[in-house]
Amino acid sequence: MACRGQKCFVNNRGHRLDNLDRFRDESVRGLATKRQARVMKLNPAVSKVRYGILLIKNGGLRVFWHHLKRQIYSRITFWVLERNLQADNGHIPCGVQYPLHPALWEDIEEALQVSKSESPEAVYDLIQRKWFCESGFYDCYIARTADTNDPCYIQWLVTSANVHMVSRGFRCRFPRLREDEVLVENVYTFEKYRGKGVMPSAIDVLSRLARRKGFKRMLTCVREDNTYSLRGFEKAGFKKFGEIRETRFLFSSRRKQLGN
Ligand SMILES: CC(C)(COP(=O)(O)OP(=O)(O)OC[C@H]1O[C@@H](n2cnc3c(N)ncnc32)[C@H](O)[C@@H]1OP(=O)(O)O)[C@@H](O)C(=O)NCCC(=O)NCCS
């Protein structure tokens, strides 16, 4: 059953999206295959090498070198943004009609395939998202266009439960989360669909679902120089309330949170 209209809560597999628990079970089952479970057990260093090879294979040596330099030494500032889920944000216009549903493992693999026809930067973005999934973050959502069924957008939700569950070096990556807070991570609009309001509109759909699940506040971290992302979050009703400073040195990173 196809769903038309960006405010739709029914996905194109005929399930109601507001039954999030059932969906989460389905996506976890779809993602945690034996192969994934093996990947999750890999030593973080081995895992980084594996993703480095994948980056060379999909993006080429230039893309690999660009990101390797950032792992050797870089300093980045992230803005921490918040949205009060109890306040209504009004209608967010969107130029694409899409059903939105929890992603299965095949959706992530397909996204990676699509990255080959996107810019070199997109290859890194999507490989990083595959890594995120394989590290145990299964609460991923994908939007597909209503007419052609092309993937047009993906994003993850992270809660305090996820942060404690996942031990492989991600804890310092997130701002501190309370039980009633949910973090938006790894938003990505496929290049063909950018600038049409897909990201703020999809975040709005998921924030209403999160509100119904009892979450009161939605957070996200965006690099201070990612103006497109900051603009999209602003349209989705987010405001800046803090900063995280990250220093990467020789493949490890340290983050310091400033603000609440
Ligand atoms: C950031 C991102 C998710 C925004 O998604 P989106 O669906 O294009 O969001 P919007 O349509 O609301 O566009 C946001 C801003 O992007 C800019 N934009 C406009 N057209 C664009 C285009 N063709 N291509 C890229 N960006 C465009 C505009 O500044 C726009 O704001 P405006 O419409 O008010 O002028 C998307 O650019 C993306 O996936 N980037 C790469 C991954 C990334 O940076 N993720 C963020 C991690 S925090």
The ligand as an ORCA input file, in Angstrom:
! r2SCAN-3c Opt
* xyz 0 1
  C      21.811     18.845      5.256
  C      20.792     18.121      4.399
  C      20.297     16.875      5.156
  C      19.590     19.047      4.128
  O      18.550     18.279      3.555
  P      17.445     18.912      2.576
  O      16.375     17.906      2.445
  O      18.084     19.411      1.354
  O      16.933     20.132      3.456
  P      16.215     21.479      2.896
  O      15.486     21.182      1.642
  O      15.459     22.045      4.027
  O      17.407     22.444      2.533
  C      18.207     23.036      3.551
  C      19.093     24.067      2.911
  O      19.990     23.437      1.994
  C      20.305     24.390      0.934
  N      20.018     23.892     -0.419
  C      19.151     24.376     -1.283
  N      19.203     23.729     -2.447
  C      20.125     22.811     -2.338
  C      20.626     21.837     -3.220
  N      20.186     21.674     -4.450
  N      21.592     21.035     -2.763
  C      22.038     21.157     -1.541
  N      21.571     22.067     -0.653
  C      20.624     22.908     -1.045
  C      19.460     25.596      1.163
  O      20.242     26.532      1.873
  C      18.354     25.056      2.020
  O      17.732     26.034      2.825
  P      16.649     27.044      2.123
  O      15.747     26.183      1.307
  O      15.967     27.681      3.250
  O      17.431     27.989      1.290
  C      21.417     17.701      3.019
  O      22.003     18.827      2.429
  C      22.437     16.582      3.164
  O      22.086     15.408      3.176
  N      23.752     16.927      3.281
  C      24.841     15.923      3.402
  C      24.810     15.206      4.727
  C      24.852     16.159      5.896
  O      25.532     17.167      5.885
  N      24.100     15.812      6.942
  C      24.000     16.626      8.124
  C      24.701     15.975      9.266
  S      24.381     16.950     10.716
*
